[in-house]
Amino acid sequence: MSSPRFQVTQEYAVNVMQFVLPVAMDTMEIDSLIEDVLRSLDAKGNEPWVVDLSQVGYMGSSMLGLFVNIRERIRQAGGTLVLCAMSPPLLRIFKTCCLERLFTIAKTRPDALALVSGR
């Protein structure tokens, strides 16, 4: 599944979700994105996932909430999740909100792929 704001592909039997988010999004666009992202997890929550954030510089509270929801859905289904390629400002946001305690965060996409696939 893909949209202008995210795309899901597979690398080495791992689902990779790549986000491309602008600094500001309106409420309707955020609601639609949340719905689409969660729908993409429905049948594959029990699989390994990497979320690539290299194209994201900022996240507001709605998007941070989405990531907590993504984590919970994957965890409950028995899957694994690693976030990767965060910019320093985005990593600061995660740390300020104490979210780095909830997520496994890798510096690079290859590092994240290795973590979820056991390579």
Secondary structure, 3 states (H helix, E strand, C coil): CECCCEEEEEECCEEEEEEEECCCCCHHHHHHHHHHHHHHHCCCCCCEEEEEEEEECCCCHHHHHHHHHHHHHHHHHCCEEEEECCCHHHHHHHHHCCHHHCCEEECCHHHHHHHHHCC
